[in-house]
Amino acid sequence: MDFIFIIGISAATLTTIAFVPQVLQILRTGNVDGISIYMYMILVSGIALWFTYGIVLKDIPIMLANGITLVLTTTVLGLTIYKRWNKRS
């Protein structure tokens, strides 16, 4: 395996799994008080563009890393919006 490939896969793996603890924390506690909706909206948009970029290039690592990250960050955003909406009601 090429050393640069290993660096890329490692970076993609770490940045993708970095969102797992946040999703689990929200699911466990239901607390979304510290989550910035605007930051996550921007982040989800950027990741969606990276995912699209991977599709256009037919680059599987970019598509996989950003596809999984897109699901995780969209989950955080969706849960945050949902819980804050229900809190107001």
TARA-V210386 format. One record per pair of residues at least 6 apart in sequence whose ideal C-beta (glycine too) atoms are under 6 Angstrom apart, sorted by the first residue. I is the first residue (numbers start at 0). J is the second residue. Records with the same first field share a line. If there is no record, write none. Layout:
# TARA-V210386
I->J ; J
This chain:
# TARA-V210386
11->60 ; 64
15->64 ; 67 ; 68
18->71 ; 72
21->75
22->71 ; 74 ; 75
25->31 ; 78
31->79 ; 82
34->79
36->79
39->75 ; 76
42->72
43->72 ; 73 ; 76
46->65 ; 68 ; 69 ; 72
47->69
49->65
50->65 ; 66 ; 69
53->61 ; 62 ; 65
54->62
